[in-house]
């Protein structure tokens, strides 16, 4: 009996052990899954992701690595980035994105989402008058040390109406990441207005700067993280320096956008951004929260923080942003309000500083503008905001 049962027990044990090994082998073969940053965001674009590769892979291998990763995990490659960050955008399922996030060559995968312009339509004019004097009332003049000659100002926005006579032939097309071509014309108006405040002859802070349109927002004034990062990447690679990049746009917190801003700044481009129009902490928004950017809050003509303006420790400076008159798409003028209108005042001031100090780093430009600002005049600046109003002299 013993001799009969003993082999039976051993065989059973072997069978169970074999089953255990088989089950264990199946479990080990299941692909690992990582986390997706920004998953569940309200402005998410389903099936679309931004992938940040680990930096040690090298710029030359980004395209090949993107192709290999999507071949392995599924999906397709959209845009590739080599300057503002090493990575790419991808269209794939959530499950494929999670598998991709676990790949050792990937630093993170972020849910692609929509960003929007930070301005709204309104009426009349005053901004330039305010920034060349310390205190109110307005003097009815705008005195400036130079016109931003020799500086290139990149406008990442809805495009620019380059034929507007107030640009004097200084506005040109860079690239259009909405239609993927070189015609970055404006079909919305926001970018033309912003460009006018940076550098038009009549309404611009820096009246002689070169203006380059980088279209990252569509005719409705919205674009994706992937398109914004592509625009920043293009500027980082192609900027004619000294250079300023204005981004009057924003959305939820996005690591990919922050990374792109940091690397563009490291490449020598001074980045100026709107803090946002939610009357909320700018530290919860990108690119406003990026420390390398000069983040701009808005004031009205009485030096109040605009009712819509974001605020907080992630912001750097205030500038006029209510009822700002500037160039209109198709010609003429229009008035708008928003931190979108405040940001280009500072971008223009940065161009003026760089014209006089062409070798200045982005960090030095930021420090210079903050040191020159008028202190303590903004009413209700918001918790944590530096009480500094832009001053050009």
C-alpha positions as CSV (number, residue, x, y, z in Angstrom):
1,X,0.0,0.0,0.0
2,X,2.8,2.3,0.9
3,X,4.6,1.5,-2.2
4,X,1.5,2.2,-4.3
5,X,0.5,5.5,-2.6
6,X,4.0,6.9,-2.3
7,X,4.5,7.2,-6.1
8,X,1.0,8.5,-6.4
9,X,1.7,11.3,-3.9
10,X,5.0,12.2,-5.6
11,X,3.3,12.3,-9.0
12,X,0.5,14.5,-7.6
13,X,3.0,16.8,-6.0
14,X,4.9,17.0,-9.3
15,X,1.7,17.8,-11.1
16,X,0.7,20.5,-8.6
17,X,4.2,21.9,-8.7
18,X,4.1,21.9,-12.5
19,X,0.8,23.7,-12.4
20,X,2.2,26.2,-10.0
21,X,5.1,26.9,-12.3
22,X,2.9,27.2,-15.3
23,X,0.6,29.7,-13.5
24,X,3.6,31.6,-12.2
25,X,5.1,31.7,-15.7
26,X,1.8,33.1,-17.1
27,X,1.7,35.8,-14.4
28,X,5.3,36.8,-15.0
29,X,4.6,37.1,-18.8
30,X,1.9,39.8,-18.2
31,X,3.3,43.2,-19.2
32,X,4.0,45.6,-16.4
33,X,1.9,48.8,-16.2
34,X,3.0,52.2,-15.1
35,X,1.1,55.3,-14.1
36,X,-0.2,58.0,-16.5
37,X,0.3,61.5,-15.3
38,X,-2.7,63.7,-15.5
39,X,-5.1,60.8,-16.1
40,X,-8.7,61.8,-15.6
41,X,-8.2,65.5,-16.2
42,X,-11.3,67.3,-17.4
43,X,-9.6,68.6,-20.6
44,X,-8.0,65.3,-21.5
45,X,-7.8,64.2,-25.1
46,X,-8.8,60.5,-25.1
47,X,-6.3,58.2,-26.6
48,X,-3.6,60.8,-26.9
49,X,-0.4,61.0,-24.7
50,X,2.9,62.9,-24.4
51,X,5.9,60.7,-23.7
52,X,9.0,61.9,-22.0
53,X,12.1,59.7,-22.7
54,X,15.0,59.5,-20.3
55,X,17.6,62.0,-21.3
56,X,20.5,59.6,-21.6
57,X,19.1,58.1,-24.7
58,X,20.5,60.9,-26.8
59,X,18.8,63.3,-29.3
60,X,19.7,61.3,-32.4
61,X,17.8,58.3,-31.3
62,X,14.5,59.9,-30.3
63,X,12.7,59.1,-33.6
64,X,14.0,55.5,-33.7
65,X,13.2,55.0,-30.0
66,X,9.7,56.3,-30.4
67,X,9.1,53.9,-33.3
68,X,10.5,51.0,-31.4
69,X,8.4,51.8,-28.3
70,X,5.1,52.0,-30.3
71,X,6.0,48.9,-32.2
72,X,6.5,47.1,-28.9
73,X,3.6,48.5,-26.9
74,X,1.2,49.5,-29.6
75,X,-0.1,52.9,-30.9
76,X,1.4,55.4,-33.3
77,X,3.9,58.2,-33.1
78,X,2.7,61.8,-33.6
79,X,5.1,64.6,-33.0
80,X,8.7,64.1,-31.9
81,X,10.7,66.5,-29.6
82,X,14.5,66.8,-29.4
83,X,15.3,70.3,-28.0
84,X,12.7,71.4,-25.4
85,X,12.6,67.8,-24.3
86,X,13.4,64.3,-25.6
87,X,10.1,62.6,-26.3
88,X,7.1,62.3,-28.6
89,X,3.3,62.4,-28.7
90,X,1.5,59.1,-29.3
91,X,-2.0,57.9,-30.1
92,X,-2.8,54.7,-28.3
93,X,-5.2,53.0,-25.8
94,X,-5.0,53.7,-22.1
95,X,-3.7,50.1,-21.5
96,X,-1.0,50.6,-24.1
97,X,0.0,53.9,-22.5
98,X,0.3,52.2,-19.1
99,X,2.5,49.5,-20.6
100,X,4.6,52.2,-22.3
101,X,4.9,54.1,-19.0
102,X,6.6,51.0,-17.4
103,X,9.2,50.7,-20.1
104,X,12.7,51.5,-18.7
105,X,13.5,53.9,-21.5
106,X,10.5,56.1,-20.6
107,X,10.7,58.8,-17.8
108,X,6.9,59.4,-17.8
109,X,3.7,59.3,-19.9
110,X,1.3,62.2,-19.6
111,X,-2.3,62.4,-20.7
112,X,-2.5,64.9,-23.5
113,X,-5.0,67.6,-22.8
114,X,-6.3,70.9,-24.1
115,X,-4.8,74.4,-23.3
116,X,-6.6,77.6,-24.2
117,X,-5.9,81.3,-24.7
118,X,-6.0,83.5,-21.6
119,X,-7.9,86.5,-22.8
120,X,-11.5,87.8,-23.4
121,X,-13.0,90.5,-25.6
122,X,-13.5,94.0,-24.2
123,X,-13.1,97.8,-24.9
124,X,-10.5,100.9,-24.7
125,X,-6.5,101.8,-24.3
126,X,-3.8,102.7,-21.7
127,X,-1.1,100.0,-21.1
128,X,2.0,101.5,-22.5
129,X,1.4,104.7,-20.7
130,X,1.4,102.9,-17.3
131,X,4.7,100.9,-17.6
132,X,7.1,103.8,-18.1
133,X,6.1,105.6,-14.8
134,X,6.2,104.7,-11.2
135,X,2.8,106.0,-10.0
136,X,-0.6,107.2,-11.3
137,X,-2.0,109.4,-12.7
138,X,-1.0,108.5,-16.3
139,X,1.3,111.0,-18.0
140,X,-0.1,110.5,-21.6
141,X,3.3,109.5,-22.8
142,X,5.4,106.3,-23.3
143,X,9.2,106.8,-23.1
144,X,11.4,103.8,-23.8
145,X,15.2,103.3,-24.1
146,X,15.2,101.3,-27.3
147,X,12.8,99.4,-29.6
148,X,14.1,95.9,-29.0
149,X,16.3,96.1,-32.1
150,X,18.2,92.9,-32.8
151,X,15.9,90.7,-30.7
152,X,13.5,88.1,-32.1
153,X,10.2,87.7,-30.3
154,X,8.4,84.3,-30.9
155,X,4.7,84.3,-30.3
156,X,3.3,80.8,-29.6
157,X,-0.4,81.4,-30.1
158,X,-3.1,81.3,-32.7
159,X,-0.8,82.8,-35.4
160,X,-0.2,86.3,-36.5
161,X,-1.9,88.4,-39.2
162,X,1.5,89.3,-40.7
163,X,0.1,91.8,-43.3
164,X,-1.1,94.2,-40.6
165,X,0.6,97.6,-41.4
166,X,1.4,98.2,-37.8
167,X,3.9,95.4,-37.9
168,X,5.9,97.2,-40.6
169,X,7.0,94.0,-42.3
170,X,8.7,92.7,-39.1
171,X,6.2,89.8,-38.6
172,X,7.1,86.5,-40.2
173,X,5.8,82.9,-40.1
174,X,7.8,80.3,-38.2
175,X,5.7,77.0,-38.1
176,X,2.1,75.9,-37.8
177,X,1.7,72.9,-35.5
178,X,-2.1,72.9,-36.0
179,X,-2.0,72.3,-39.8
180,X,1.7,71.1,-39.8
181,X,2.9,73.5,-42.4
182,X,5.0,76.8,-42.5
183,X,2.0,79.1,-42.8
184,X,1.3,80.3,-39.2
185,X,-1.4,82.9,-40.2
186,X,-4.0,83.8,-37.6
187,X,-7.6,82.7,-38.0
188,X,-8.7,83.7,-34.5
189,X,-7.2,87.1,-33.6
190,X,-5.7,86.4,-30.2
191,X,-2.2,85.9,-31.5
192,X,-2.3,89.0,-33.6
193,X,-3.4,91.1,-30.6
194,X,-0.6,89.6,-28.4
195,X,2.0,90.2,-31.1
196,X,0.9,93.8,-31.4
197,X,1.4,94.4,-27.7
198,X,4.9,92.8,-27.9
199,X,6.1,94.7,-30.9
200,X,3.7,96.7,-33.2
201,X,4.7,100.2,-34.1
202,X,1.8,101.9,-32.4
203,X,0.7,99.5,-29.6
204,X,3.9,97.6,-28.9
205,X,6.3,97.8,-26.0
206,X,9.3,96.9,-28.2
207,X,8.6,98.7,-31.4
208,X,11.5,97.3,-33.5
209,X,11.7,93.7,-32.4
210,X,11.3,91.0,-35.0
211,X,8.1,88.9,-34.6
212,X,7.8,85.2,-35.5
213,X,4.5,83.4,-35.4
214,X,4.5,79.8,-34.0
215,X,0.9,78.5,-34.3
216,X,0.0,76.1,-31.5
217,X,-3.6,77.1,-31.0
218,X,-6.5,76.5,-33.4
219,X,-9.2,78.9,-34.7
220,X,-11.1,78.3,-31.5
221,X,-8.1,79.3,-29.4
222,X,-7.3,75.9,-28.1
223,X,-4.4,73.4,-28.5
224,X,-3.0,70.3,-26.9
225,X,-0.1,69.7,-24.7
226,X,1.5,67.9,-27.6
227,X,1.2,70.9,-29.9
228,X,2.4,73.4,-27.2
229,X,5.5,71.3,-26.5
230,X,6.1,71.0,-30.2
231,X,6.0,74.8,-30.6
232,X,8.4,75.3,-27.7
233,X,10.7,72.5,-29.1
234,X,10.7,74.3,-32.5
235,X,11.7,77.6,-30.9
236,X,14.4,76.0,-28.7
237,X,15.9,74.5,-31.9
238,X,15.5,77.4,-34.3
239,X,15.6,80.6,-32.2
240,X,17.6,83.4,-33.6
241,X,19.1,84.9,-30.4
242,X,18.8,87.0,-28.4
243,X,15.2,85.6,-28.2
244,X,12.0,85.9,-26.3
245,X,9.1,83.4,-26.4
246,X,5.7,84.7,-25.3
247,X,3.0,82.2,-24.4
248,X,-0.4,83.8,-23.6
249,X,-2.0,80.4,-22.9
250,X,-2.5,77.9,-20.2
251,X,-4.1,74.8,-18.9
252,X,-3.9,72.3,-16.0
253,X,-0.6,71.3,-14.5
254,X,1.5,69.5,-17.1
255,X,4.9,68.0,-16.6
256,X,5.7,67.9,-20.3
257,X,5.0,71.6,-20.8
258,X,7.0,72.5,-17.7
259,X,9.9,70.4,-18.9
260,X,9.8,72.1,-22.4
261,X,9.9,75.5,-20.8
262,X,12.8,74.6,-18.6
263,X,14.9,73.3,-21.5
264,X,14.0,76.2,-23.8
265,X,15.2,78.5,-21.0
266,X,18.4,76.5,-20.6
267,X,18.9,76.8,-24.4
268,X,18.9,80.6,-24.0
269,X,15.4,81.6,-24.8
270,X,13.6,84.0,-22.3
271,X,10.1,82.5,-21.8
272,X,7.3,84.8,-20.7
273,X,3.8,83.3,-19.9
274,X,0.4,84.3,-18.7
275,X,-0.5,83.3,-15.1
276,X,-4.1,82.4,-16.1
277,X,-7.6,83.9,-15.7
278,X,-9.2,81.7,-13.0
279,X,-8.6,84.0,-10.0
280,X,-6.7,81.1,-8.5
281,X,-3.2,80.0,-7.5
282,X,-1.0,80.0,-10.6
283,X,1.0,77.1,-9.1
284,X,-1.8,74.8,-10.3
285,X,-1.4,75.7,-14.0
286,X,1.1,75.1,-16.8
287,X,3.2,76.8,-18.1
288,X,2.5,79.4,-15.3
289,X,4.0,77.2,-12.6
290,X,7.3,76.6,-14.5
291,X,10.0,78.4,-12.4
292,X,12.1,79.2,-15.4
293,X,9.3,81.2,-17.0
294,X,8.5,84.8,-16.2
295,X,4.9,84.4,-15.1
296,X,2.7,87.5,-15.4
297,X,-0.4,88.6,-13.5
298,X,-2.8,91.3,-14.8
299,X,-3.7,94.7,-13.4
300,X,-6.3,97.3,-14.4
301,X,-5.8,101.0,-15.0
302,X,-6.2,101.8,-11.3
303,X,-3.4,99.3,-10.3
304,X,-5.8,96.7,-8.9
305,X,-5.1,93.1,-9.6
306,X,-7.6,92.2,-12.3
307,X,-10.6,90.3,-10.9
308,X,-9.9,87.3,-13.1
309,X,-6.1,87.2,-12.7
310,X,-4.3,84.3,-11.1
311,X,-1.8,85.0,-8.3
312,X,0.6,83.3,-5.9
313,X,4.2,82.4,-5.4
314,X,4.6,81.0,-8.9
315,X,3.9,84.4,-10.4
316,X,6.7,86.9,-10.9
317,X,5.3,90.3,-11.9
318,X,2.2,92.3,-12.8
319,X,1.5,94.2,-16.0
320,X,-1.5,95.9,-17.7
321,X,-4.1,93.3,-18.7
322,X,-7.6,95.0,-18.7
323,X,-9.0,96.7,-21.8
324,X,-5.8,96.6,-23.7
325,X,-6.0,97.9,-27.3
326,X,-3.8,96.3,-29.9
327,X,-3.7,95.0,-33.5
328,X,-6.7,93.2,-34.8
329,X,-6.8,90.2,-37.1
330,X,-7.4,91.5,-40.7
331,X,-6.3,95.1,-39.8
332,X,-7.3,97.9,-37.4
333,X,-7.5,97.5,-33.7
334,X,-9.4,95.8,-31.0
335,X,-9.4,95.7,-27.2
336,X,-9.0,92.6,-25.0
337,X,-8.6,91.7,-21.4
338,X,-6.7,88.9,-19.8
339,X,-3.4,87.8,-18.4
340,X,-2.8,87.1,-22.1
341,X,-2.6,90.8,-22.6
342,X,-0.3,91.3,-19.5
343,X,2.2,88.7,-20.6
344,X,3.2,90.4,-23.9
345,X,3.9,93.7,-22.1
346,X,6.6,91.8,-20.2
347,X,7.8,90.0,-23.3
348,X,8.3,93.4,-25.0
349,X,10.1,94.7,-21.9
350,X,12.4,91.6,-22.1
351,X,13.1,92.4,-25.7
352,X,14.1,95.9,-24.8
353,X,16.4,94.6,-22.0
354,X,18.0,92.1,-24.4
355,X,18.5,94.7,-27.1
356,X,20.8,96.6,-24.6
357,X,22.2,93.4,-23.0
358,X,22.3,90.8,-25.8
359,X,24.4,88.2,-23.9
360,X,22.1,88.2,-20.8
361,X,20.7,84.8,-19.8
362,X,17.0,84.2,-19.3
363,X,17.6,84.1,-15.5
364,X,19.4,87.5,-15.7
365,X,16.5,89.0,-17.8
366,X,14.0,87.8,-15.2
367,X,16.1,89.2,-12.3
368,X,16.5,92.5,-14.2
369,X,12.8,93.0,-14.8
370,X,11.8,92.1,-11.3
371,X,14.5,94.4,-9.8
372,X,13.3,97.3,-12.0
373,X,9.6,96.8,-11.2
374,X,7.7,99.3,-9.2
375,X,7.1,97.8,-5.7
376,X,4.0,97.9,-3.6
377,X,1.5,99.7,-5.9
378,X,-0.7,96.8,-6.8
379,X,-3.9,96.7,-4.8
380,X,-5.1,93.2,-3.6
381,X,-2.2,91.4,-5.3
382,X,-3.4,88.0,-4.0
383,X,-1.9,85.6,-1.5
384,X,1.8,85.0,-2.2
385,X,2.1,87.3,-5.2
386,X,5.1,89.5,-5.5
387,X,3.8,93.1,-5.4
388,X,5.8,94.2,-8.5
389,X,4.4,96.2,-11.4
390,X,6.3,96.2,-14.7
391,X,8.5,99.2,-15.3
392,X,10.4,100.1,-18.5
393,X,13.1,102.7,-18.4
